[in-house]
Amino acid sequence: MGNRYSDNEALFAELHSLIDSWCDRRCLRPLGIVLPAYNAFNGMTDGWGDLLTALRALALVRDALLPDEQEIVMSLRRAAEDAVEAR
């Protein structure tokens, strides 16, 4: 797994933490982008591709993210890119 994640479990723990934070703050735009791919994730190549597309799309709502969340999203995106390339 790429960069700062030792495995898929670590990646999804960080993503879950982001989703929880967005829920607490009612950040609907990021949630609307990520939740469909997160909920439908199947561990297969298409699931990784959908997750990567969602993480890339978060750049469109960058202003809704806190600075540390932007960094986390970039790390998640790099790890998802690594996962897609490895499959």
PyMOL Python script that loads the backbone (N, CA, C, O; Angstrom):
from pymol import cmd

cmd.read_pdbstr("""\
ATOM      1  N   MET A   1       0.857  -1.176   0.000  1.00  0.00           N
ATOM      2  CA  MET A   1       0.000   0.000   0.000  1.00  0.00           C
ATOM      3  C   MET A   1       0.898   1.231   0.000  1.00  0.00           C
ATOM      4  O   MET A   1       1.961   1.227   0.622  1.00  0.00           O
ATOM      5  N   GLY A   2       0.493   2.244  -0.668  1.00  0.00           N
ATOM      6  CA  GLY A   2       1.331   3.418  -0.870  1.00  0.00           C
ATOM      7  C   GLY A   2       1.448   4.318   0.337  1.00  0.00           C
ATOM      8  O   GLY A   2       0.579   4.365   1.208  1.00  0.00           O
ATOM      9  N   ASN A   3       2.537   5.017   0.354  1.00  0.00           N
ATOM     10  CA  ASN A   3       2.802   6.121   1.265  1.00  0.00           C
ATOM     11  C   ASN A   3       2.626   5.771   2.731  1.00  0.00           C
ATOM     12  O   ASN A   3       3.364   4.939   3.257  1.00  0.00           O
ATOM     13  N   ARG A   4       1.675   6.381   3.391  1.00  0.00           N
ATOM     14  CA  ARG A   4       1.612   6.272   4.842  1.00  0.00           C
ATOM     15  C   ARG A   4       0.707   5.157   5.353  1.00  0.00           C
ATOM     16  O   ARG A   4       0.511   5.040   6.563  1.00  0.00           O
ATOM     17  N   TYR A   5       0.158   4.346   4.474  1.00  0.00           N
ATOM     18  CA  TYR A   5      -0.769   3.288   4.879  1.00  0.00           C
ATOM     19  C   TYR A   5      -0.104   1.929   4.747  1.00  0.00           C
ATOM     20  O   TYR A   5       0.398   1.568   3.682  1.00  0.00           O
ATOM     21  N   SER A   6      -0.108   1.192   5.826  1.00  0.00           N
ATOM     22  CA  SER A   6       0.532  -0.118   5.820  1.00  0.00           C
ATOM     23  C   SER A   6      -0.325  -1.167   5.128  1.00  0.00           C
ATOM     24  O   SER A   6       0.190  -2.164   4.623  1.00  0.00           O
ATOM     25  N   ASP A   7      -1.633  -0.941   5.105  1.00  0.00           N
ATOM     26  CA  ASP A   7      -2.535  -1.891   4.459  1.00  0.00           C
ATOM     27  C   ASP A   7      -3.879  -1.218   4.193  1.00  0.00           C
ATOM     28  O   ASP A   7      -4.087  -0.060   4.553  1.00  0.00           O
ATOM     29  N   ASN A   8      -4.776  -1.950   3.565  1.00  0.00           N
ATOM     30  CA  ASN A   8      -6.093  -1.403   3.243  1.00  0.00           C
ATOM     31  C   ASN A   8      -6.870  -1.001   4.487  1.00  0.00           C
ATOM     32  O   ASN A   8      -7.624  -0.028   4.471  1.00  0.00           O
ATOM     33  N   GLU A   9      -6.683  -1.750   5.559  1.00  0.00           N
ATOM     34  CA  GLU A   9      -7.395  -1.445   6.802  1.00  0.00           C
ATOM     35  C   GLU A   9      -7.017  -0.058   7.326  1.00  0.00           C
ATOM     36  O   GLU A   9      -7.882   0.689   7.783  1.00  0.00           O
ATOM     37  N   ALA A  10      -5.750   0.281   7.263  1.00  0.00           N
ATOM     38  CA  ALA A  10      -5.284   1.599   7.712  1.00  0.00           C
ATOM     39  C   ALA A  10      -5.845   2.704   6.819  1.00  0.00           C
ATOM     40  O   ALA A  10      -6.256   3.758   7.305  1.00  0.00           O
ATOM     41  N   LEU A  11      -5.859   2.452   5.513  1.00  0.00           N
ATOM     42  CA  LEU A  11      -6.408   3.431   4.582  1.00  0.00           C
ATOM     43  C   LEU A  11      -7.886   3.681   4.877  1.00  0.00           C
ATOM     44  O   LEU A  11      -8.323   4.829   4.956  1.00  0.00           O
ATOM     45  N   PHE A  12      -8.649   2.609   5.037  1.00  0.00           N
ATOM     46  CA  PHE A  12     -10.076   2.780   5.273  1.00  0.00           C
ATOM     47  C   PHE A  12     -10.384   3.325   6.663  1.00  0.00           C
ATOM     48  O   PHE A  12     -11.421   3.960   6.855  1.00  0.00           O
ATOM     49  N   ALA A  13      -9.509   3.091   7.630  1.00  0.00           N
ATOM     50  CA  ALA A  13      -9.691   3.697   8.950  1.00  0.00           C
ATOM     51  C   ALA A  13      -9.561   5.213   8.844  1.00  0.00           C
ATOM     52  O   ALA A  13     -10.335   5.951   9.453  1.00  0.00           O
ATOM     53  N   GLU A  14      -8.585   5.671   8.073  1.00  0.00           N
ATOM     54  CA  GLU A  14      -8.403   7.115   7.885  1.00  0.00           C
ATOM     55  C   GLU A  14      -9.569   7.710   7.091  1.00  0.00           C
ATOM     56  O   GLU A  14     -10.063   8.787   7.427  1.00  0.00           O
ATOM     57  N   LEU A  15     -10.005   7.018   6.051  1.00  0.00           N
ATOM     58  CA  LEU A  15     -11.141   7.500   5.265  1.00  0.00           C
ATOM     59  C   LEU A  15     -12.402   7.541   6.125  1.00  0.00           C
ATOM     60  O   LEU A  15     -13.178   8.494   6.048  1.00  0.00           O
ATOM     61  N   HIS A  16     -12.604   6.521   6.933  1.00  0.00           N
ATOM     62  CA  HIS A  16     -13.769   6.491   7.829  1.00  0.00           C
ATOM     63  C   HIS A  16     -13.727   7.666   8.812  1.00  0.00           C
ATOM     64  O   HIS A  16     -14.756   8.275   9.104  1.00  0.00           O
ATOM     65  N   SER A  17     -12.553   7.972   9.308  1.00  0.00           N
ATOM     66  CA  SER A  17     -12.396   9.101  10.223  1.00  0.00           C
ATOM     67  C   SER A  17     -12.763  10.421   9.537  1.00  0.00           C
ATOM     68  O   SER A  17     -13.422  11.275  10.130  1.00  0.00           O
ATOM     69  N   LEU A  18     -12.331  10.577   8.285  1.00  0.00           N
ATOM     70  CA  LEU A  18     -12.700  11.774   7.514  1.00  0.00           C
ATOM     71  C   LEU A  18     -14.215  11.862   7.347  1.00  0.00           C
ATOM     72  O   LEU A  18     -14.810  12.919   7.555  1.00  0.00           O
ATOM     73  N   ILE A  19     -14.821  10.760   6.976  1.00  0.00           N
ATOM     74  CA  ILE A  19     -16.277  10.734   6.773  1.00  0.00           C
ATOM     75  C   ILE A  19     -16.996  11.104   8.067  1.00  0.00           C
ATOM     76  O   ILE A  19     -17.958  11.873   8.046  1.00  0.00           O
ATOM     77  N   ASP A  20     -16.538  10.566   9.181  1.00  0.00           N
ATOM     78  CA  ASP A  20     -17.138  10.921  10.476  1.00  0.00           C
ATOM     79  C   ASP A  20     -17.026  12.419  10.750  1.00  0.00           C
ATOM     80  O   ASP A  20     -17.980  13.048  11.206  1.00  0.00           O
ATOM     81  N   SER A  21     -15.864  12.976  10.472  1.00  0.00           N
ATOM     82  CA  SER A  21     -15.656  14.406  10.685  1.00  0.00           C
ATOM     83  C   SER A  21     -16.592  15.223   9.804  1.00  0.00           C
ATOM     84  O   SER A  21     -17.186  16.198  10.263  1.00  0.00           O
ATOM     85  N   TRP A  22     -16.726  14.829   8.539  1.00  0.00           N
ATOM     86  CA  TRP A  22     -17.624  15.553   7.635  1.00  0.00           C
ATOM     87  C   TRP A  22     -19.074  15.427   8.073  1.00  0.00           C
ATOM     88  O   TRP A  22     -19.848  16.375   7.941  1.00  0.00           O
ATOM     89  N   CYS A  23     -19.445  14.270   8.591  1.00  0.00           N
ATOM     90  CA  CYS A  23     -20.809  14.098   9.108  1.00  0.00           C
ATOM     91  C   CYS A  23     -21.045  15.033  10.293  1.00  0.00           C
ATOM     92  O   CYS A  23     -22.073  15.705  10.370  1.00  0.00           O
ATOM     93  N   ASP A  24     -20.080  15.069  11.216  1.00  0.00           N
ATOM     94  CA  ASP A  24     -20.209  15.939  12.390  1.00  0.00           C
ATOM     95  C   ASP A  24     -20.368  17.400  12.003  1.00  0.00           C
ATOM     96  O   ASP A  24     -21.125  18.135  12.637  1.00  0.00           O
ATOM     97  N   ARG A  25     -19.650  17.825  10.955  1.00  0.00           N
ATOM     98  CA  ARG A  25     -19.714  19.212  10.506  1.00  0.00           C
ATOM     99  C   ARG A  25     -20.783  19.447   9.439  1.00  0.00           C
ATOM    100  O   ARG A  25     -20.973  20.573   8.979  1.00  0.00           O
ATOM    101  N   ARG A  26     -21.467  18.393   9.056  1.00  0.00           N
ATOM    102  CA  ARG A  26     -22.498  18.455   8.010  1.00  0.00           C
ATOM    103  C   ARG A  26     -21.947  19.003   6.686  1.00  0.00           C
ATOM    104  O   ARG A  26     -22.559  19.856   6.044  1.00  0.00           O
ATOM    105  N   CYS A  27     -20.788  18.496   6.305  1.00  0.00           N
ATOM    106  CA  CYS A  27     -20.154  18.873   5.034  1.00  0.00           C
ATOM    107  C   CYS A  27     -20.726  17.974   3.941  1.00  0.00           C
ATOM    108  O   CYS A  27     -20.164  16.927   3.620  1.00  0.00           O
ATOM    109  N   LEU A  28     -21.828  18.394   3.390  1.00  0.00           N
ATOM    110  CA  LEU A  28     -22.571  17.552   2.463  1.00  0.00           C
ATOM    111  C   LEU A  28     -21.881  17.360   1.119  1.00  0.00           C
ATOM    112  O   LEU A  28     -21.995  16.291   0.519  1.00  0.00           O
ATOM    113  N   ARG A  29     -21.177  18.361   0.643  1.00  0.00           N
ATOM    114  CA  ARG A  29     -20.530  18.227  -0.680  1.00  0.00           C
ATOM    115  C   ARG A  29     -19.476  17.121  -0.682  1.00  0.00           C
ATOM    116  O   ARG A  29     -19.530  16.248  -1.548  1.00  0.00           O
ATOM    117  N   PRO A  30     -18.522  17.119   0.247  1.00  0.00           N
ATOM    118  CA  PRO A  30     -17.558  16.008   0.249  1.00  0.00           C
ATOM    119  C   PRO A  30     -18.227  14.652   0.494  1.00  0.00           C
ATOM    120  O   PRO A  30     -17.858  13.648  -0.116  1.00  0.00           O
ATOM    121  N   LEU A  31     -19.199  14.636   1.381  1.00  0.00           N
ATOM    122  CA  LEU A  31     -19.904  13.381   1.656  1.00  0.00           C
ATOM    123  C   LEU A  31     -20.614  12.858   0.412  1.00  0.00           C
ATOM    124  O   LEU A  31     -20.585  11.660   0.130  1.00  0.00           O
ATOM    125  N   GLY A  32     -21.245  13.755  -0.324  1.00  0.00           N
ATOM    126  CA  GLY A  32     -21.955  13.353  -1.533  1.00  0.00           C
ATOM    127  C   GLY A  32     -21.035  12.775  -2.590  1.00  0.00           C
ATOM    128  O   GLY A  32     -21.458  11.960  -3.410  1.00  0.00           O
ATOM    129  N   ILE A  33     -19.791  13.189  -2.572  1.00  0.00           N
ATOM    130  CA  ILE A  33     -18.817  12.684  -3.539  1.00  0.00           C
ATOM    131  C   ILE A  33     -18.256  11.331  -3.106  1.00  0.00           C
ATOM    132  O   ILE A  33     -18.144  10.416  -3.922  1.00  0.00           O
ATOM    133  N   VAL A  34     -17.908  11.204  -1.842  1.00  0.00           N
ATOM    134  CA  VAL A  34     -17.176  10.024  -1.379  1.00  0.00           C
ATOM    135  C   VAL A  34     -18.088   8.854  -0.985  1.00  0.00           C
ATOM    136  O   VAL A  34     -17.742   7.700  -1.236  1.00  0.00           O
ATOM    137  N   LEU A  35     -19.222   9.129  -0.384  1.00  0.00           N
ATOM    138  CA  LEU A  35     -20.027   8.032   0.146  1.00  0.00           C
ATOM    139  C   LEU A  35     -20.467   6.991  -0.881  1.00  0.00           C
ATOM    140  O   LEU A  35     -20.450   5.802  -0.562  1.00  0.00           O
ATOM    141  N   PRO A  36     -20.858   7.371  -2.087  1.00  0.00           N
ATOM    142  CA  PRO A  36     -21.243   6.306  -3.029  1.00  0.00           C
ATOM    143  C   PRO A  36     -20.114   5.301  -3.291  1.00  0.00           C
ATOM    144  O   PRO A  36     -20.354   4.093  -3.305  1.00  0.00           O
ATOM    145  N   ALA A  37     -18.898   5.789  -3.496  1.00  0.00           N
ATOM    146  CA  ALA A  37     -17.766   4.893  -3.745  1.00  0.00           C
ATOM    147  C   ALA A  37     -17.377   4.129  -2.482  1.00  0.00           C
ATOM    148  O   ALA A  37     -17.017   2.954  -2.552  1.00  0.00           O
ATOM    149  N   TYR A  38     -17.449   4.783  -1.343  1.00  0.00           N
ATOM    150  CA  TYR A  38     -17.107   4.146  -0.059  1.00  0.00           C
ATOM    151  C   TYR A  38     -18.085   3.015   0.248  1.00  0.00           C
ATOM    152  O   TYR A  38     -17.671   1.913   0.610  1.00  0.00           O
ATOM    153  N   ASN A  39     -19.365   3.284   0.106  1.00  0.00           N
ATOM    154  CA  ASN A  39     -20.384   2.277   0.414  1.00  0.00           C
ATOM    155  C   ASN A  39     -20.398   1.123  -0.574  1.00  0.00           C
ATOM    156  O   ASN A  39     -20.744   0.000  -0.206  1.00  0.00           O
ATOM    157  N   ALA A  40     -20.031   1.379  -1.818  1.00  0.00           N
ATOM    158  CA  ALA A  40     -20.060   0.339  -2.845  1.00  0.00           C
ATOM    159  C   ALA A  40     -18.716  -0.374  -3.011  1.00  0.00           C
ATOM    160  O   ALA A  40     -18.596  -1.263  -3.855  1.00  0.00           O
ATOM    161  N   PHE A  41     -17.719  -0.005  -2.232  1.00  0.00           N
ATOM    162  CA  PHE A  41     -16.385  -0.574  -2.397  1.00  0.00           C
ATOM    163  C   PHE A  41     -16.432  -2.091  -2.247  1.00  0.00           C
ATOM    164  O   PHE A  41     -16.963  -2.619  -1.270  1.00  0.00           O
ATOM    165  N   ASN A  42     -15.859  -2.785  -3.245  1.00  0.00           N
ATOM    166  CA  ASN A  42     -15.890  -4.249  -3.242  1.00  0.00           C
ATOM    167  C   ASN A  42     -14.500  -4.882  -3.203  1.00  0.00           C
ATOM    168  O   ASN A  42     -14.377  -6.107  -3.224  1.00  0.00           O
ATOM    169  N   GLY A  43     -13.457  -4.062  -3.147  1.00  0.00           N
ATOM    170  CA  GLY A  43     -12.102  -4.583  -3.087  1.00  0.00           C
ATOM    171  C   GLY A  43     -11.533  -4.997  -4.429  1.00  0.00           C
ATOM    172  O   GLY A  43     -10.362  -5.364  -4.523  1.00  0.00           O
ATOM    173  N   MET A  44     -12.342  -4.941  -5.455  1.00  0.00           N
ATOM    174  CA  MET A  44     -11.901  -5.308  -6.800  1.00  0.00           C
ATOM    175  C   MET A  44     -11.385  -4.060  -7.522  1.00  0.00           C
ATOM    176  O   MET A  44     -11.468  -2.948  -6.999  1.00  0.00           O
ATOM    177  N   THR A  45     -10.864  -4.257  -8.705  1.00  0.00           N
ATOM    178  CA  THR A  45     -10.293  -3.150  -9.474  1.00  0.00           C
ATOM    179  C   THR A  45     -11.311  -2.041  -9.698  1.00  0.00           C
ATOM    180  O   THR A  45     -10.977  -0.863  -9.574  1.00  0.00           O
ATOM    181  N   ASP A  46     -12.554  -2.401 -10.027  1.00  0.00           N
ATOM    182  CA  ASP A  46     -13.564  -1.363 -10.264  1.00  0.00           C
ATOM    183  C   ASP A  46     -13.874  -0.583  -8.999  1.00  0.00           C
ATOM    184  O   ASP A  46     -14.130   0.619  -9.062  1.00  0.00           O
ATOM    185  N   GLY A  47     -13.856  -1.246  -7.856  1.00  0.00           N
ATOM    186  CA  GLY A  47     -14.083  -0.559  -6.586  1.00  0.00           C
ATOM    187  C   GLY A  47     -12.982   0.445  -6.288  1.00  0.00           C
ATOM    188  O   GLY A  47     -13.247   1.564  -5.849  1.00  0.00           O
ATOM    189  N   TRP A  48     -11.739   0.032  -6.532  1.00  0.00           N
ATOM    190  CA  TRP A  48     -10.612   0.954  -6.347  1.00  0.00           C
ATOM    191  C   TRP A  48     -10.700   2.108  -7.322  1.00  0.00           C
ATOM    192  O   TRP A  48     -10.416   3.250  -6.963  1.00  0.00           O
ATOM    193  N   GLY A  49     -11.090   1.821  -8.554  1.00  0.00           N
ATOM    194  CA  GLY A  49     -11.230   2.877  -9.556  1.00  0.00           C
ATOM    195  C   GLY A  49     -12.287   3.892  -9.174  1.00  0.00           C
ATOM    196  O   GLY A  49     -12.086   5.096  -9.327  1.00  0.00           O
ATOM    197  N   ASP A  50     -13.423   3.403  -8.672  1.00  0.00           N
ATOM    198  CA  ASP A  50     -14.494   4.304  -8.235  1.00  0.00           C
ATOM    199  C   ASP A  50     -14.051   5.156  -7.049  1.00  0.00           C
ATOM    200  O   ASP A  50     -14.348   6.349  -6.982  1.00  0.00           O
ATOM    201  N   LEU A  51     -13.335   4.526  -6.113  1.00  0.00           N
ATOM    202  CA  LEU A  51     -12.839   5.272  -4.955  1.00  0.00           C
ATOM    203  C   LEU A  51     -11.828   6.333  -5.397  1.00  0.00           C
ATOM    204  O   LEU A  51     -11.856   7.464  -4.912  1.00  0.00           O
ATOM    205  N   LEU A  52     -10.951   5.969  -6.304  1.00  0.00           N
ATOM    206  CA  LEU A  52      -9.969   6.927  -6.815  1.00  0.00           C
ATOM    207  C   LEU A  52     -10.658   8.094  -7.521  1.00  0.00           C
ATOM    208  O   LEU A  52     -10.264   9.245  -7.337  1.00  0.00           O
ATOM    209  N   THR A  53     -11.666   7.810  -8.314  1.00  0.00           N
ATOM    210  CA  THR A  53     -12.418   8.875  -8.991  1.00  0.00           C
ATOM    211  C   THR A  53     -13.044   9.815  -7.973  1.00  0.00           C
ATOM    212  O   THR A  53     -13.014  11.032  -8.154  1.00  0.00           O
ATOM    213  N   ALA A  54     -13.612   9.261  -6.902  1.00  0.00           N
ATOM    214  CA  ALA A  54     -14.222  10.094  -5.861  1.00  0.00           C
ATOM    215  C   ALA A  54     -13.184  10.942  -5.152  1.00  0.00           C
ATOM    216  O   ALA A  54     -13.416  12.123  -4.892  1.00  0.00           O
ATOM    217  N   LEU A  55     -12.041  10.351  -4.837  1.00  0.00           N
ATOM    218  CA  LEU A  55     -10.988  11.112  -4.157  1.00  0.00           C
ATOM    219  C   LEU A  55     -10.451  12.225  -5.051  1.00  0.00           C
ATOM    220  O   LEU A  55     -10.138  13.314  -4.570  1.00  0.00           O
ATOM    221  N   ARG A  56     -10.346  11.958  -6.329  1.00  0.00           N
ATOM    222  CA  ARG A  56      -9.926  13.005  -7.265  1.00  0.00           C
ATOM    223  C   ARG A  56     -10.968  14.114  -7.349  1.00  0.00           C
ATOM    224  O   ARG A  56     -10.620  15.292  -7.435  1.00  0.00           O
ATOM    225  N   ALA A  57     -12.239  13.742  -7.325  1.00  0.00           N
ATOM    226  CA  ALA A  57     -13.329  14.721  -7.434  1.00  0.00           C
ATOM    227  C   ALA A  57     -13.387  15.648  -6.222  1.00  0.00           C
ATOM    228  O   ALA A  57     -13.955  16.737  -6.308  1.00  0.00           O
ATOM    229  N   LEU A  58     -12.811  15.238  -5.104  1.00  0.00           N
ATOM    230  CA  LEU A  58     -12.809  16.100  -3.922  1.00  0.00           C
ATOM    231  C   LEU A  58     -12.046  17.398  -4.170  1.00  0.00           C
ATOM    232  O   LEU A  58     -12.232  18.372  -3.440  1.00  0.00           O
ATOM    233  N   ALA A  59     -11.194  17.423  -5.184  1.00  0.00           N
ATOM    234  CA  ALA A  59     -10.499  18.660  -5.538  1.00  0.00           C
ATOM    235  C   ALA A  59     -11.502  19.738  -5.938  1.00  0.00           C
ATOM    236  O   ALA A  59     -11.214  20.929  -5.815  1.00  0.00           O
ATOM    237  N   LEU A  60     -12.672  19.331  -6.414  1.00  0.00           N
ATOM    238  CA  LEU A  60     -13.708  20.290  -6.824  1.00  0.00           C
ATOM    239  C   LEU A  60     -14.348  21.003  -5.636  1.00  0.00           C
ATOM    240  O   LEU A  60     -14.923  22.081  -5.789  1.00  0.00           O
ATOM    241  N   VAL A  61     -14.247  20.402  -4.457  1.00  0.00           N
ATOM    242  CA  VAL A  61     -14.841  20.999  -3.252  1.00  0.00           C
ATOM    243  C   VAL A  61     -13.768  21.251  -2.196  1.00  0.00           C
ATOM    244  O   VAL A  61     -14.037  21.217  -0.995  1.00  0.00           O
ATOM    245  N   ARG A  62     -12.571  21.499  -2.657  1.00  0.00           N
ATOM    246  CA  ARG A  62     -11.423  21.702  -1.770  1.00  0.00           C
ATOM    247  C   ARG A  62     -11.696  22.760  -0.702  1.00  0.00           C
ATOM    248  O   ARG A  62     -11.214  22.641   0.424  1.00  0.00           O
ATOM    249  N   ASP A  63     -12.464  23.793  -1.046  1.00  0.00           N
ATOM    250  CA  ASP A  63     -12.763  24.855  -0.094  1.00  0.00           C
ATOM    251  C   ASP A  63     -13.609  24.373   1.082  1.00  0.00           C
ATOM    252  O   ASP A  63     -13.675  25.052   2.106  1.00  0.00           O
ATOM    253  N   ALA A  64     -14.248  23.229   0.957  1.00  0.00           N
ATOM    254  CA  ALA A  64     -15.062  22.678   2.047  1.00  0.00           C
ATOM    255  C   ALA A  64     -14.228  21.846   3.025  1.00  0.00           C
ATOM    256  O   ALA A  64     -14.717  21.441   4.079  1.00  0.00           O
ATOM    257  N   LEU A  65     -12.970  21.598   2.667  1.00  0.00           N
ATOM    258  CA  LEU A  65     -12.104  20.767   3.496  1.00  0.00           C
ATOM    259  C   LEU A  65     -11.150  21.612   4.326  1.00  0.00           C
ATOM    260  O   LEU A  65     -10.674  22.653   3.874  1.00  0.00           O
ATOM    261  N   LEU A  66     -10.879  21.164   5.525  1.00  0.00           N
ATOM    262  CA  LEU A  66      -9.868  21.796   6.369  1.00  0.00           C
ATOM    263  C   LEU A  66      -8.489  21.485   5.789  1.00  0.00           C
ATOM    264  O   LEU A  66      -8.331  20.493   5.077  1.00  0.00           O
ATOM    265  N   PRO A  67      -7.493  22.315   6.081  1.00  0.00           N
ATOM    266  CA  PRO A  67      -6.148  22.074   5.519  1.00  0.00           C
ATOM    267  C   PRO A  67      -5.600  20.670   5.809  1.00  0.00           C
ATOM    268  O   PRO A  67      -5.021  20.045   4.920  1.00  0.00           O
ATOM    269  N   ASP A  68      -5.771  20.171   7.025  1.00  0.00           N
ATOM    270  CA  ASP A  68      -5.268  18.829   7.325  1.00  0.00           C
ATOM    271  C   ASP A  68      -6.060  17.759   6.578  1.00  0.00           C
ATOM    272  O   ASP A  68      -5.513  16.712   6.233  1.00  0.00           O
ATOM    273  N   GLU A  69      -7.341  18.014   6.327  1.00  0.00           N
ATOM    274  CA  GLU A  69      -8.154  17.076   5.553  1.00  0.00           C
ATOM    275  C   GLU A  69      -7.702  17.038   4.095  1.00  0.00           C
ATOM    276  O   GLU A  69      -7.727  15.985   3.458  1.00  0.00           O
ATOM    277  N   GLN A  70      -7.295  18.179   3.576  1.00  0.00           N
ATOM    278  CA  GLN A  70      -6.787  18.221   2.206  1.00  0.00           C
ATOM    279  C   GLN A  70      -5.538  17.347   2.074  1.00  0.00           C
ATOM    280  O   GLN A  70      -5.370  16.640   1.081  1.00  0.00           O
ATOM    281  N   GLU A  71      -4.676  17.401   3.069  1.00  0.00           N
ATOM    282  CA  GLU A  71      -3.468  16.569   3.057  1.00  0.00           C
ATOM    283  C   GLU A  71      -3.823  15.087   3.145  1.00  0.00           C
ATOM    284  O   GLU A  71      -3.233  14.259   2.450  1.00  0.00           O
ATOM    285  N   ILE A  72      -4.779  14.761   3.995  1.00  0.00           N
ATOM    286  CA  ILE A  72      -5.214  13.369   4.131  1.00  0.00           C
ATOM    287  C   ILE A  72      -5.806  12.868   2.823  1.00  0.00           C
ATOM    288  O   ILE A  72      -5.510  11.754   2.390  1.00  0.00           O
ATOM    289  N   VAL A  73      -6.637  13.684   2.198  1.00  0.00           N
ATOM    290  CA  VAL A  73      -7.242  13.300   0.919  1.00  0.00           C
ATOM    291  C   VAL A  73      -6.155  13.032  -0.122  1.00  0.00           C
ATOM    292  O   VAL A  73      -6.256  12.074  -0.888  1.00  0.00           O
ATOM    293  N   MET A  74      -5.127  13.861  -0.153  1.00  0.00           N
ATOM    294  CA  MET A  74      -4.037  13.646  -1.106  1.00  0.00           C
ATOM    295  C   MET A  74      -3.306  12.330  -0.819  1.00  0.00           C
ATOM    296  O   MET A  74      -2.931  11.615  -1.748  1.00  0.00           O
ATOM    297  N   SER A  75      -3.107  12.015   0.440  1.00  0.00           N
ATOM    298  CA  SER A  75      -2.464  10.746   0.796  1.00  0.00           C
ATOM    299  C   SER A  75      -3.347   9.562   0.415  1.00  0.00           C
ATOM    300  O   SER A  75      -2.862   8.560  -0.112  1.00  0.00           O
ATOM    301  N   LEU A  76      -4.634   9.683   0.682  1.00  0.00           N
ATOM    302  CA  LEU A  76      -5.575   8.625   0.298  1.00  0.00           C
ATOM    303  C   LEU A  76      -5.591   8.450  -1.215  1.00  0.00           C
ATOM    304  O   LEU A  76      -5.629   7.328  -1.720  1.00  0.00           O
ATOM    305  N   ARG A  77      -5.561   9.554  -1.920  1.00  0.00           N
ATOM    306  CA  ARG A  77      -5.578   9.514  -3.382  1.00  0.00           C
ATOM    307  C   ARG A  77      -4.332   8.806  -3.920  1.00  0.00           C
ATOM    308  O   ARG A  77      -4.434   7.967  -4.814  1.00  0.00           O
ATOM    309  N   ARG A  78      -3.161   9.141  -3.380  1.00  0.00           N
ATOM    310  CA  ARG A  78      -1.925   8.489  -3.823  1.00  0.00           C
ATOM    311  C   ARG A  78      -1.985   6.983  -3.546  1.00  0.00           C
ATOM    312  O   ARG A  78      -1.567   6.177  -4.378  1.00  0.00           O
ATOM    313  N   ALA A  79      -2.497   6.618  -2.392  1.00  0.00           N
ATOM    314  CA  ALA A  79      -2.594   5.196  -2.053  1.00  0.00           C
ATOM    315  C   ALA A  79      -3.580   4.477  -2.970  1.00  0.00           C
ATOM    316  O   ALA A  79      -3.329   3.343  -3.377  1.00  0.00           O
ATOM    317  N   ALA A  80      -4.696   5.122  -3.298  1.00  0.00           N
ATOM    318  CA  ALA A  80      -5.664   4.512  -4.212  1.00  0.00           C
ATOM    319  C   ALA A  80      -5.065   4.394  -5.611  1.00  0.00           C
ATOM    320  O   ALA A  80      -5.296   3.402  -6.304  1.00  0.00           O
ATOM    321  N   GLU A  81      -4.298   5.398  -6.029  1.00  0.00           N
ATOM    322  CA  GLU A  81      -3.611   5.305  -7.326  1.00  0.00           C
ATOM    323  C   GLU A  81      -2.658   4.127  -7.344  1.00  0.00           C
ATOM    324  O   GLU A  81      -2.599   3.391  -8.329  1.00  0.00           O
ATOM    325  N   ASP A  82      -1.915   3.940  -6.268  1.00  0.00           N
ATOM    326  CA  ASP A  82      -1.005   2.792  -6.163  1.00  0.00           C
ATOM    327  C   ASP A  82      -1.776   1.471  -6.248  1.00  0.00           C
ATOM    328  O   ASP A  82      -1.335   0.530  -6.908  1.00  0.00           O
ATOM    329  N   ALA A  83      -2.920   1.408  -5.582  1.00  0.00           N
ATOM    330  CA  ALA A  83      -3.730   0.194  -5.585  1.00  0.00           C
ATOM    331  C   ALA A  83      -4.263  -0.117  -6.981  1.00  0.00           C
ATOM    332  O   ALA A  83      -4.274  -1.273  -7.403  1.00  0.00           O
ATOM    333  N   VAL A  84      -4.701   0.911  -7.690  1.00  0.00           N
ATOM    334  CA  VAL A  84      -5.218   0.715  -9.049  1.00  0.00           C
ATOM    335  C   VAL A  84      -4.096   0.259  -9.982  1.00  0.00           C
ATOM    336  O   VAL A  84      -4.299  -0.633 -10.806  1.00  0.00           O
ATOM    337  N   GLU A  85      -2.933   0.855  -9.858  1.00  0.00           N
ATOM    338  CA  GLU A  85      -1.798   0.493 -10.716  1.00  0.00           C
ATOM    339  C   GLU A  85      -1.321  -0.925 -10.442  1.00  0.00           C
ATOM    340  O   GLU A  85      -0.826  -1.597 -11.346  1.00  0.00           O
ATOM    341  N   ALA A  86      -1.464  -1.384  -9.206  1.00  0.00           N
ATOM    342  CA  ALA A  86      -0.990  -2.710  -8.826  1.00  0.00           C
ATOM    343  C   ALA A  86      -1.924  -3.817  -9.310  1.00  0.00           C
ATOM    344  O   ALA A  86      -1.533  -4.984  -9.337  1.00  0.00           O
ATOM    345  N   ARG A  87      -3.127  -3.474  -9.683  1.00  0.00           N
ATOM    346  CA  ARG A  87      -4.107  -4.493 -10.073  1.00  0.00           C
ATOM    347  C   ARG A  87      -4.089  -4.768 -11.541  1.00  0.00           C
ATOM    348  O   ARG A  87      -4.856  -5.601 -12.023  1.00  0.00           O
TER     349      ARG A  87
END
""", "prot")
cmd.dss("prot")
cmd.show_as("cartoon", "prot")
cmd.util.cbc("prot")
cmd.orient("prot")
